[in-house]
Amino acid sequence: MFAACATHSVAPTSELAWTCTPRLELSQVWSFLSAKYDSNDDGRITKTEYTRGPVRFDNYDRDDNGVLEAKDFPEDTFFNGFTHMILRQADADADKEVTGTEWASFQKSLDPNGDGNMNQAEVAAVLNRWADDWRLFLLSFDQDGDGRFAANDLDLAFRDQDFDGNGKLTGKEMAGWQPTAEDSDNAPGPGTDAPDFELPLAGKPTHTVRLSDAVKEQPVALIFGSYT
């Protein structure tokens, strides 16, 4: 997914301004990628020019011709995103919140053979047409970028959306909205120490890193942006 931020360490979620990320059209992604990676301006991006790894390149390369072009990013085609429609599938008792137990059950429904990996047929049996364009689905939900949709991706997705850290998705979390600290009076000002936080490592959710521990060993730069 394109948006991720750690905000609950800055202020309680109720004090943050909420915004809803608009649907992202693939043609918008092409505009960004071509400006950044098409070094010779020939309207094509080769694997040599693209520096974000072969897995994501191959998922973008929808016609498998070995280069990225505008036709790989058609207009009126959108990233799925972590939307309320998928969250409703996980809300087994229809009480408009998803608990950790419900999320675990939802994960099992997507992985009936219990091998930890969910293929297109398994996902389609639960989410129907959401899995029709499998490469687009992976671009939206392959959280660790390994080219698979696995249990770890669902674990990371739940953690990302649970902004208040209470172990369940409620209210605007259920709508796929995201809190932003930029509009909050509680956001740290220039020159102040960054608020402490602890986050799981990408691809290793059982391993975490705490900012206050890292700065004891070496200088730390925090960089916030999209993974594209």
C-alpha atoms as a printed R data frame, in Angstrom:
    type eleno elety resid chain resno       x       y       z
1   ATOM     1    CA   MET     A     1   0.000   0.000   0.000
2   ATOM     2    CA   PHE     A     2   1.162   3.507  -0.650
3   ATOM     3    CA   ALA     A     3   0.329   5.247   2.612
4   ATOM     4    CA   ALA     A     4   1.802   4.374   5.980
5   ATOM     5    CA   CYS     A     5   2.509   6.542   8.977
6   ATOM     6    CA   ALA     A     6   3.071   6.224  12.719
7   ATOM     7    CA   THR     A     7   0.892   8.800  14.384
8   ATOM     8    CA   HIS     A     8  -0.448   7.350  17.626
9   ATOM     9    CA   SER     A     9   2.817   8.180  19.417
10  ATOM    10    CA   VAL     A    10   2.303  11.858  18.660
11  ATOM    11    CA   ALA     A    11  -1.196  12.204  20.045
12  ATOM    12    CA   PRO     A    12  -4.284  10.092  20.732
13  ATOM    13    CA   THR     A    13  -6.093   9.222  17.529
14  ATOM    14    CA   SER     A    14  -9.153  11.197  18.599
15  ATOM    15    CA   GLU     A    15  -7.108  14.401  18.479
16  ATOM    16    CA   LEU     A    16  -5.790  13.843  14.981
17  ATOM    17    CA   ALA     A    17  -7.259  15.146  11.770
18  ATOM    18    CA   TRP     A    18  -8.649  12.342   9.616
19  ATOM    19    CA   THR     A    19  -8.289  12.260   5.862
20  ATOM    20    CA   CYS     A    20  -9.269   9.667   3.308
21  ATOM    21    CA   THR     A    21  -6.644   8.757   0.728
22  ATOM    22    CA   PRO     A    22  -8.241   9.152  -2.723
23  ATOM    23    CA   ARG     A    23  -8.311   6.203  -5.095
24  ATOM    24    CA   LEU     A    24  -5.046   6.030  -6.987
25  ATOM    25    CA   GLU     A    25  -5.303   5.562 -10.725
26  ATOM    26    CA   LEU     A    26  -2.549   3.544 -12.400
27  ATOM    27    CA   SER     A    27  -1.964   6.274 -14.984
28  ATOM    28    CA   GLN     A    28  -0.988   8.569 -12.104
29  ATOM    29    CA   VAL     A    29   1.577   5.994 -11.028
30  ATOM    30    CA   TRP     A    30   3.018   5.931 -14.538
31  ATOM    31    CA   SER     A    31   3.419   9.713 -14.514
32  ATOM    32    CA   PHE     A    32   5.404   9.452 -11.296
33  ATOM    33    CA   LEU     A    33   7.512   6.463 -12.369
34  ATOM    34    CA   SER     A    34   8.364   7.815 -15.812
35  ATOM    35    CA   ALA     A    35   9.488  11.146 -14.369
36  ATOM    36    CA   LYS     A    36  11.658   9.412 -11.799
37  ATOM    37    CA   TYR     A    37  13.105   6.387 -13.608
38  ATOM    38    CA   ASP     A    38  12.966   6.987 -17.378
39  ATOM    39    CA   SER     A    39  16.467   8.429 -17.467
40  ATOM    40    CA   ASN     A    40  16.715   8.718 -21.281
41  ATOM    41    CA   ASP     A    41  13.133   9.963 -21.789
42  ATOM    42    CA   ASP     A    42  12.290   7.262 -24.337
43  ATOM    43    CA   GLY     A    43   8.893   6.498 -22.812
44  ATOM    44    CA   ARG     A    44  10.076   3.166 -21.435
45  ATOM    45    CA   ILE     A    45  11.569   2.075 -18.131
46  ATOM    46    CA   THR     A    46  13.966  -0.854 -18.205
47  ATOM    47    CA   LYS     A    47  14.954  -3.091 -15.292
48  ATOM    48    CA   THR     A    48  18.288  -1.295 -15.259
49  ATOM    49    CA   GLU     A    49  16.597   2.099 -14.889
50  ATOM    50    CA   TYR     A    50  14.137   0.907 -12.224
51  ATOM    51    CA   THR     A    51  15.888   0.608  -8.869
52  ATOM    52    CA   ARG     A    52  13.128  -0.732  -6.601
53  ATOM    53    CA   GLY     A    53  13.730  -4.407  -7.293
54  ATOM    54    CA   PRO     A    54  12.632  -7.081  -9.785
55  ATOM    55    CA   VAL     A    55   9.507  -8.266  -7.936
56  ATOM    56    CA   ARG     A    56   7.726  -4.915  -8.072
57  ATOM    57    CA   PHE     A    57   8.996  -4.324 -11.627
58  ATOM    58    CA   ASP     A    58   7.492  -7.625 -12.780
59  ATOM    59    CA   ASN     A    59   4.160  -6.832 -11.139
60  ATOM    60    CA   TYR     A    60   4.063  -3.473 -12.913
61  ATOM    61    CA   ASP     A    61   5.022  -5.120 -16.239
62  ATOM    62    CA   ARG     A    62   1.519  -6.334 -16.985
63  ATOM    63    CA   ASP     A    63   2.275  -7.518 -20.556
64  ATOM    64    CA   ASP     A    64   5.562  -9.278 -19.623
65  ATOM    65    CA   ASN     A    65   7.582  -7.564 -22.359
66  ATOM    66    CA   GLY     A    66  10.473  -6.688 -20.045
67  ATOM    67    CA   VAL     A    67   9.917  -2.916 -19.976
68  ATOM    68    CA   LEU     A    68   7.460  -0.581 -18.294
69  ATOM    69    CA   GLU     A    69   5.381   1.599 -20.608
70  ATOM    70    CA   ALA     A    70   2.247   3.719 -20.379
71  ATOM    71    CA   LYS     A    71   0.103   0.802 -21.586
72  ATOM    72    CA   ASP     A    72   1.036  -1.083 -18.403
73  ATOM    73    CA   PHE     A    73  -0.773   1.650 -16.438
74  ATOM    74    CA   PRO     A    74  -4.202   2.108 -18.051
75  ATOM    75    CA   GLU     A    75  -6.525   4.932 -17.157
76  ATOM    76    CA   ASP     A    76  -9.640   4.139 -15.117
77  ATOM    77    CA   THR     A    77  -7.799   1.298 -13.372
78  ATOM    78    CA   PHE     A    78  -7.246   1.821  -9.677
79  ATOM    79    CA   PHE     A    79  -5.288   0.340  -6.820
80  ATOM    80    CA   ASN     A    80  -7.627  -1.590  -4.554
81  ATOM    81    CA   GLY     A    81  -6.341  -0.081  -1.331
82  ATOM    82    CA   PHE     A    82  -7.291  -1.219   2.159
83  ATOM    83    CA   THR     A    83 -10.967  -0.414   1.776
84  ATOM    84    CA   HIS     A    84 -14.138  -0.711   3.778
85  ATOM    85    CA   MET     A    85 -15.434  -3.343   1.360
86  ATOM    86    CA   ILE     A    86 -12.684  -5.780   2.301
87  ATOM    87    CA   LEU     A    87 -12.947  -4.891   5.979
88  ATOM    88    CA   ARG     A    88 -16.663  -5.682   5.896
89  ATOM    89    CA   GLN     A    89 -15.781  -9.194   4.745
90  ATOM    90    CA   ALA     A    90 -13.778  -9.651   7.944
91  ATOM    91    CA   ASP     A    91 -16.514  -8.269  10.212
92  ATOM    92    CA   ALA     A    92 -18.130 -11.637  10.925
93  ATOM    93    CA   ASP     A    93 -20.740 -10.391  13.419
94  ATOM    94    CA   ALA     A    94 -21.517  -7.211  11.443
95  ATOM    95    CA   ASP     A    95 -20.978  -4.952  14.476
96  ATOM    96    CA   LYS     A    96 -18.935  -2.468  12.414
97  ATOM    97    CA   GLU     A    97 -15.621  -3.367  14.033
98  ATOM    98    CA   VAL     A    98 -13.011  -6.019  13.316
99  ATOM    99    CA   THR     A    99 -11.268  -7.659  16.247
100 ATOM   100    CA   GLY     A   100  -7.990  -9.529  16.094
101 ATOM   101    CA   THR     A   101  -9.953 -12.777  16.378
102 ATOM   102    CA   GLU     A   102 -12.154 -11.853  13.421
103 ATOM   103    CA   TRP     A   103  -9.104 -10.870  11.396
104 ATOM   104    CA   ALA     A   104  -7.469 -14.243  12.151
105 ATOM   105    CA   SER     A   105 -10.659 -16.032  11.011
106 ATOM   106    CA   PHE     A   106 -10.744 -13.923   7.863
107 ATOM   107    CA   GLN     A   107  -7.127 -14.886   7.169
108 ATOM   108    CA   LYS     A   108  -8.012 -18.585   7.544
109 ATOM   109    CA   SER     A   109 -10.879 -18.197   5.077
110 ATOM   110    CA   LEU     A   110  -8.419 -16.856   2.501
111 ATOM   111    CA   ASP     A   111  -5.977 -19.696   3.170
112 ATOM   112    CA   PRO     A   112  -8.116 -22.871   3.347
113 ATOM   113    CA   ASN     A   113  -5.144 -25.238   3.033
114 ATOM   114    CA   GLY     A   114  -3.254 -23.433   5.785
115 ATOM   115    CA   ASP     A   115   0.055 -23.159   3.937
116 ATOM   116    CA   GLY     A   116   0.477 -19.453   4.771
117 ATOM   117    CA   ASN     A   117   0.280 -18.368   1.123
118 ATOM   118    CA   MET     A   118  -2.912 -17.211  -0.590
119 ATOM   119    CA   ASN     A   119  -3.148 -17.693  -4.341
120 ATOM   120    CA   GLN     A   120  -5.548 -16.050  -6.760
121 ATOM   121    CA   ALA     A   121  -8.112 -18.858  -6.676
122 ATOM   122    CA   GLU     A   122  -8.212 -18.869  -2.864
123 ATOM   123    CA   VAL     A   123  -8.659 -15.112  -2.666
124 ATOM   124    CA   ALA     A   124 -11.289 -15.078  -5.424
125 ATOM   125    CA   ALA     A   125 -13.358 -17.664  -3.520
126 ATOM   126    CA   VAL     A   126 -13.791 -15.093  -0.723
127 ATOM   127    CA   LEU     A   127 -13.338 -11.679  -2.342
128 ATOM   128    CA   ASN     A   128 -14.731 -12.507  -5.790
129 ATOM   129    CA   ARG     A   129 -13.760  -9.946  -8.461
130 ATOM   130    CA   TRP     A   130 -11.201  -8.249  -6.226
131 ATOM   131    CA   ALA     A   131  -8.782 -10.949  -7.350
132 ATOM   132    CA   ASP     A   132  -9.496 -10.700 -11.092
133 ATOM   133    CA   ASP     A   133  -6.422  -8.568 -11.759
134 ATOM   134    CA   TRP     A   134  -3.939 -10.485  -9.629
135 ATOM   135    CA   ARG     A   135  -0.944  -8.285 -10.337
136 ATOM   136    CA   LEU     A   136  -2.876  -5.205  -9.356
137 ATOM   137    CA   PHE     A   137  -4.009  -7.025  -6.221
138 ATOM   138    CA   LEU     A   138  -0.393  -7.802  -5.311
139 ATOM   139    CA   LEU     A   139   0.650  -4.203  -5.897
140 ATOM   140    CA   SER     A   140  -2.064  -3.175  -3.448
141 ATOM   141    CA   PHE     A   141  -1.667  -5.841  -0.770
142 ATOM   142    CA   ASP     A   142   1.813  -7.404  -1.024
143 ATOM   143    CA   GLN     A   143   3.057  -5.433   1.981
144 ATOM   144    CA   ASP     A   144   6.623  -6.759   2.054
145 ATOM   145    CA   GLY     A   145   7.149  -6.771  -1.726
146 ATOM   146    CA   ASP     A   146   8.111 -10.444  -2.026
147 ATOM   147    CA   GLY     A   147   5.698 -11.140  -4.877
148 ATOM   148    CA   ARG     A   148   3.317 -13.225  -2.755
149 ATOM   149    CA   PHE     A   149   0.145 -12.609  -0.770
150 ATOM   150    CA   ALA     A   150   0.862 -14.286   2.531
151 ATOM   151    CA   ALA     A   151  -0.200 -14.315   6.174
152 ATOM   152    CA   ASN     A   152   2.494 -11.783   6.980
153 ATOM   153    CA   ASP     A   153   0.946  -9.278   4.555
154 ATOM   154    CA   LEU     A   154  -2.382  -9.493   6.374
155 ATOM   155    CA   ASP     A   155  -0.679  -9.106   9.751
156 ATOM   156    CA   LEU     A   156   1.082  -5.958   8.562
157 ATOM   157    CA   ALA     A   157  -2.108  -4.594   6.974
158 ATOM   158    CA   PHE     A   158  -4.016  -4.952  10.250
159 ATOM   159    CA   ARG     A   159  -1.244  -3.238  12.227
160 ATOM   160    CA   ASP     A   160  -1.053  -0.407   9.707
161 ATOM   161    CA   GLN     A   161  -4.774   0.326   9.938
162 ATOM   162    CA   ASP     A   162  -5.033  -0.046  13.736
163 ATOM   163    CA   PHE     A   163  -3.871   3.505  14.391
164 ATOM   164    CA   ASP     A   164  -4.822   3.670  18.042
165 ATOM   165    CA   GLY     A   165  -3.147   0.328  18.749
166 ATOM   166    CA   ASN     A   166  -6.091  -1.161  20.628
167 ATOM   167    CA   GLY     A   167  -6.063  -4.459  18.730
168 ATOM   168    CA   LYS     A   168  -9.248  -3.893  16.754
169 ATOM   169    CA   LEU     A   169 -10.474  -1.746  13.884
170 ATOM   170    CA   THR     A   170 -13.316   0.613  14.688
171 ATOM   171    CA   GLY     A   171 -14.863   3.887  13.509
172 ATOM   172    CA   LYS     A   172 -12.926   5.559  10.739
173 ATOM   173    CA   GLU     A   173 -10.334   2.791  10.778
174 ATOM   174    CA   MET     A   174 -13.096   0.596   9.333
175 ATOM   175    CA   ALA     A   175 -13.688   3.076   6.506
176 ATOM   176    CA   GLY     A   176 -10.077   2.861   5.328
177 ATOM   177    CA   TRP     A   177  -9.410   6.413   6.515
178 ATOM   178    CA   GLN     A   178  -6.050   7.470   7.896
179 ATOM   179    CA   PRO     A   179  -5.189   9.951  10.643
180 ATOM   180    CA   THR     A   180  -2.611  12.589   9.838
181 ATOM   181    CA   ALA     A   181  -0.539  14.495  12.364
182 ATOM   182    CA   GLU     A   182   0.223  17.436  10.081
183 ATOM   183    CA   ASP     A   183  -3.045  19.201  10.913
184 ATOM   184    CA   SER     A   184  -2.835  18.571  14.650
185 ATOM   185    CA   ASP     A   185  -1.748  21.177  17.186
186 ATOM   186    CA   ASN     A   186  -0.018  18.324  18.983
187 ATOM   187    CA   ALA     A   187   2.439  17.641  16.152
188 ATOM   188    CA   PRO     A   188   6.096  18.128  17.179
189 ATOM   189    CA   GLY     A   189   7.490  21.502  16.151
190 ATOM   190    CA   PRO     A   190  10.761  22.248  14.371
191 ATOM   191    CA   GLY     A   191  13.782  21.562  16.539
192 ATOM   192    CA   THR     A   192  11.965  19.354  19.052
193 ATOM   193    CA   ASP     A   193  12.878  15.734  19.711
194 ATOM   194    CA   ALA     A   194  10.974  13.188  17.671
195 ATOM   195    CA   PRO     A   195   8.396  11.240  19.702
196 ATOM   196    CA   ASP     A   196   9.517   7.740  20.599
197 ATOM   197    CA   PHE     A   197   7.914   4.829  18.754
198 ATOM   198    CA   GLU     A   198   8.402   1.134  18.076
199 ATOM   199    CA   LEU     A   199   7.653  -0.453  14.710
200 ATOM   200    CA   PRO     A   200   7.977  -3.978  13.231
201 ATOM   201    CA   LEU     A   201  10.620  -4.610  10.607
202 ATOM   202    CA   ALA     A   202   9.255  -5.061   7.084
203 ATOM   203    CA   GLY     A   203   9.135  -8.776   6.362
204 ATOM   204    CA   LYS     A   204   9.876  -9.643  10.025
205 ATOM   205    CA   PRO     A   205   6.864  -8.516  12.054
206 ATOM   206    CA   THR     A   206   8.110 -10.369  15.152
207 ATOM   207    CA   HIS     A   207  11.221  -8.137  15.209
208 ATOM   208    CA   THR     A   208  10.789  -4.512  16.216
209 ATOM   209    CA   VAL     A   209  12.926  -1.399  16.370
210 ATOM   210    CA   ARG     A   210  12.475   1.369  18.965
211 ATOM   211    CA   LEU     A   211  13.671   4.852  18.045
212 ATOM   212    CA   SER     A   212  15.064   5.630  21.496
213 ATOM   213    CA   ASP     A   213  17.210   2.474  21.382
214 ATOM   214    CA   ALA     A   214  18.512   3.127  17.871
215 ATOM   215    CA   VAL     A   215  19.697   6.688  18.620
216 ATOM   216    CA   LYS     A   216  21.854   5.387  21.459
217 ATOM   217    CA   GLU     A   217  24.016   3.546  18.936
218 ATOM   218    CA   GLN     A   218  24.248   5.975  16.015
219 ATOM   219    CA   PRO     A   219  22.587   9.029  14.442
220 ATOM   220    CA   VAL     A   220  19.155   8.244  12.968
221 ATOM   221    CA   ALA     A   221  17.418   9.960  10.053
222 ATOM   222    CA   LEU     A   222  13.654   9.517   9.725
223 ATOM   223    CA   ILE     A   223  12.426   9.596   6.135
224 ATOM   224    CA   PHE     A   224   8.695   9.422   5.352
225 ATOM   225    CA   GLY     A   225   7.462   8.644   1.839
226 ATOM   226    CA   SER     A   226   5.679   6.167  -0.404
227 ATOM   227    CA   TYR     A   227   7.075   2.835  -1.545
228 ATOM   228    CA   THR     A   228   6.621   2.960  -5.304
